Each structure stands twice: as structure tokens, then as C-alpha cells.
């Protein structure tokens, strides 16, 4: 059973200021929890139903320093950010952010992405296409927001995510900087390249003027129908499929 103090502490982690203060974040749901527990990351607390804990003793045993709290379904529901019932929630240590490496490879640069679902999807897209590094501007949603973690589906484990140094990296690097804009070149006329930075902008405003000015190339996905715009994640997925090496 959770104490009132533990319940209050975990519930506070839905807020960015407390995640930053305590240096932790939440991941919940069986699939995501299994990935994190298997990866050997720094797990602080495991909150789980008796059924899940009994079925996953091996995974739990890999984290001897983690505090295990076996709870009833209704107790876990008071902590959950999910609409459907789940059986496990983790409190995980946030990794210490390193300096962004300037390597001859692909990067995904996110300029002002504010929707948690979009951010998680973009991290998942980077994971799918083997993009190791995602860099975020200061205007982006916190990448450790519970909804981002949920939407990324374990992408945090395989993708390096940087929330500092966005503008300085774009200024200093010699890699091609390709911005997704409405006035860019037709993506179907552009050749694939081995390395570069794909810049995806804010959901409603697009790439900022400051970042757009840094771009060495602008690209667009031609529209044939009547839709006003494409979702940021959908756009990124299409562009990655057409720009990155096969």
C-alpha cells in the first residue's frame, strides 16, 4: 500500500517543475515498463498490482535498489495518466544530459513542438528510422512529460534527446539543415543524403523565422487534396522515408 506521502510525491511528477526538481519521470503500462526494466535503467520506484508483481519477479529482481510498492487496482488508478486501466507504473531517474555530438549522421531538430502526443510520436519516428539524436528548442514540451513518454513507446531508451544547445548546435554544425516549410522544394525532387538535420516546426506556426534563416534547404510535401496541413509527426515520417538512405 502506498503512503500518503508516496502518493503525493508520485502525483506531483505530472508537473514539470517537480520532475526537474527530483530528477525523475513517470513511465506506465506493461509494455513500456517491461522495456525500461529490461534495459537496466535507474528505476527508483515500482508501483504494481500483486498480479503483475508476481508475474514479473525476474524483472523486479534486476532492480534491487528500487522501492517496490504492491497496490490495489484502485490505488494505481489514482496515480495513472492513462484512460485505460494499467498494472504497473515506474518512477525513473532522468538521464544526465550530455553535449550534443556533431557527427556525420542524421538528426531530428524540433522547433517549438508543444503537443505531448506529437513529441512522443516524433521520438518514436526517430527511433524507427535509426536517428540517434533528437534536439529540442526551448519552446518544446518537456520530453519527460508522462504523455510524451507514453507516446514514444520506449523511444527514450534508444534515442538521445537534448533539450539544451539547440541554437548553438545549429549555428556551429556544417551538416545540411533541411527545414520542413510550406514554401520549400518538392520533396520528391530531392535526392537522399547520408547525413543532415531535419527540422520540424511548431504545430501551428511552423519553423520559426530564426531557425528557418539557418536552413541550408527547405522542403515541402506537395498537397493534392484539400487538407490545410499535415500533423507534425506525419510530416516527419514522410520526410524521413524520402530523405534518409534506404
N, C-alpha and C positions, 0 to 999 in steps of 0.2 A: 504493500500500500504506500502511496506517496504521502509525504508530509505536506502540510500547507505551504511550508517554505519551498519545498521542491516544486510543487505545483505552480507557485507564483513565479519561481525562477524560470521554469521552462516556458510558461506562458509569456513571460517578458521577452523571450527571444524572438517573438514575432515582430518586435520593433528593432530597427536597425541600430539605434543608439546602444541598446543593451547587447546586441550581438557583437558590436565593436568593443564595448566596454569589457565583456567577458571573454572575447576572443573565441567564440564558438558559434555554431549554427545548428539548425534542425534538419534532419532528413527522416522521412517517414514512409511507411508502406513496405511490404515484404520484399518486393523485388529490389528496390533501392537499398534497403537496409542490408540485404544479403550481399549486394555488391560492395558496400562500404565495409562491412565486417570481414569480407573475404580479402579485401585489399590491404588490410593491416594498418589502416589509418588510425589517428589518435582519437579513440572513442572515449568520451567522458562518462556518458550515462546511456544505459539501455533500458527503455521502458517498454515492457511487453506483457502480453497476456500469458497466462500459465500455459495454454496450449502451444503458443509459438515458442516460448522459452523451453518447453520440454522437447519440442521437435528440432530445436536448433542449439543444443548444448555444445556441439563441436565449435560452431561459430562463436558462441559466447566465450568458450574457453580460450580462444585466441586473444582475448582482451581482458587479461587478468586484472588490470588496473581500473577497468571500467566499473562503475556502480550499476548493479542490476536491480531494477525495480519491477517486480511482478505485480501486475494490477488487474483489476476487473475491466471488462469492456467499457463500462460507463465512465470509469476514471480516465481511460485513454482517450475517450471521445471528448472530454473536457479540454484536452491539450491539442487535439488534432486540427489541422488546417484543411483536411480533406473532406469532401462532401460524402464520400462513401466510407464505411467503417474500415479500419485497419487494425493490425495486431501488433505493430512494433513502431517505436519512434526512437531515434538516436539523437543525442547531443554530441556534436563532433567538433574537435579543435580546428579552428581556421588555420590554413597553412600560412606560413610567413612569406609575404610577397617578395620576390627577388627582382633584380633589374631585368628589364625586357631584353632578351638576347637579339642581336642583329645578325640573323643567319640567312643564308641563301635558301629560303623556303617560303611557303605561303603563310600569311597571317590574315586574320579576320579582325578588322577595326570597326568598332561600333560607336557611332557618334550620336549620343543622346537617346539611346533606346530606353524607353521608360516603362513599357508594359512587361511585367514579370514573365508572363507566358511567352512573349516574343523573345525575351532574353534567354530563357531556358531552351527554346527551340533553336536559337542561333548557336548556342553552345553545343547542342546536340548535332546540329548540322556540321559544325567544325569537327566534332568527333567522328561523324560518319565519313567525311571526306579526308580524314587524316591530317587536318590542320592542327598543329600542336599548340599554337599561341593565339589567344583572343585578347585584344587590348580594348579597354573601355574608356570613353571620355568621362569627365567629371559629372556630366549630366545624365549618365546612365543609372538605371535602377541598381540597387545593391545586388551583386551576383550571388549572395548568400541568403537572399530573401527566400523563405520556405517555398513559395510558388515557383521561383526560378529553379531551385534545387529539384523540385518535383518534376518540372517540365523538361529539365536537362537529362533526366533518366540516367544518372551516373556519369554524365559527360565531365563533371568536375574532376573525376578521378583520372581522366586521360588527357585533359586539355589544360594547359597552363593559362590562367586567367589573370590579367593585370588591370588594376583599377587606378594605377598611378603611372605617370610618364607618357600619357597618350600623345600630347602635342610635341613634346621634346623628341620622342621617338620618330614621329612622322617627319619632323623637321630635319633630323640628323641622318636618317636612313637613305641609302641610294637605291633601294628597291623600288620598282614601279608601284605607284599608288593609284589604284583604279577605283574611282568613285561611282556608285550607282546613282544616276541622276536622270531626270526626265528629258534633259536636252543632250544626252550623251550619244555616242555612236551606237549603231545597231550591234548588239552583242553577237549576232550571227555572222558578222563580217570581220570579227576579231579572232586572231589566231590564239591558240592556247600557249601559255608560257610556263616555265618551270617554277618560277618564284615571283612573289609580289604581295601586295597588300590590297585586299578587297575591302572597301569602305562602304558600310551600310548606315544610312542616316535615320534620323528620328521618324517615328511612325507617321506624323502629320506634316512636319516641316522639312523632312529630308536631310541631306547632308548640309551642315552649317556652312555659311559663306567662308569662314576662316579655313575650315578643313577642305572645302571644295577648291579653294585657291591653291592648296598644296598638291592637289591631284595632278599626276602626270598624264592621266587619261580618264575620260568619263564615258560610261557605258549605259545603255538603256535596253530594256526588254520591249520590243515593239508590241503595241497593242492592236488587236484586230476587232475586239468586241467593245462593249460599252462600259465596262468596269472603270471606275475612276482611278483606282490604284491597286497595287498588289500588297499583300501583307509582307512585312519586312523579312520574315522567315522564308516565305515562299520565294521572294526575290533572291535572297541569298542562296537558297538551294539551287535555283535555276542557274544563277551566275557561276556558282562553284562547279556545277556539272559541265558548263560550257567553257570555263576558263582554265580549270586545273588540268594537269596532264592526266590522260586516261590510265 
